[in-house]
Amino acid sequence: MENNKKIILAVAVDDESNTYTVDIPGGSSVPETAFAMAVVIKCLMRDEVIENASEITSLIHKYIDDPQYQEVEDVE
């Protein structure tokens, strides 16, 4: 990564445990984190991956609310 760039939001998935992690800079606030998420959406629109924000926000609500998209839990 170039020296003049910094990561403000990173998402990773652990394939072995089927869990997700989100990394944000230490001390980040809720508004700063929301802004980082908005930046992702704006970049997707700029890069013509999506046409408008509602195209992705409706899917975000679906993935948050639908139990089938929960992280996989270990069964013992």
SVG drawing of the C-alpha trace seen along z (x, -y; Angstrom):
<svg xmlns="http://www.w3.org/2000/svg" viewBox="-35 -11 40 43">
<polyline fill="none" stroke="black" stroke-width="0.4" points="0.0,0.0 1.2,-3.5 2.5,-5.6 -0.1,-8.3 -3.0,-5.8 -4.4,-4.2 -7.0,-1.5 -10.2,-2.9 -12.3,0.3 -11.2,3.8 -13.4,6.9 -12.0,10.5 -13.5,13.9 -11.9,16.9 -12.6,19.9 -11.9,22.4 -14.2,21.0 -16.7,19.3 -16.5,16.1 -15.9,12.5 -13.8,9.8 -13.8,6.0 -10.8,3.9 -11.0,0.2 -8.4,-2.2 -8.2,-2.3 -10.3,-5.1 -12.7,-5.2 -16.1,-6.5 -19.5,-5.3 -19.9,-8.3 -16.4,-7.6 -17.2,-4.0 -20.5,-4.8 -18.7,-7.3 -16.2,-4.5 -19.2,-2.3 -20.7,-5.2 -17.3,-5.6 -17.6,-1.9 -21.0,-2.5 -20.0,-5.7 -17.0,-4.0 -19.2,-1.1 -21.4,-3.7 -18.5,-5.6 -17.0,-2.4 -20.5,-1.4 -20.7,1.8 -24.1,0.5 -26.4,-2.2 -27.6,-3.7 -27.2,-3.4 -30.6,-1.7 -29.5,1.1 -27.0,2.2 -28.7,0.9 -31.7,3.1 -29.4,6.1 -27.6,5.0 -30.9,5.0 -31.6,8.4 -28.3,9.8 -28.6,8.3 -32.2,9.4 -32.3,12.9 -31.1,15.7 -29.8,17.7 -26.9,15.2 -25.7,15.5 -22.2,16.6 -21.8,20.4 -21.5,21.7 -19.6,24.8 -21.6,27.8 -20.2,30.0"/>
</svg>
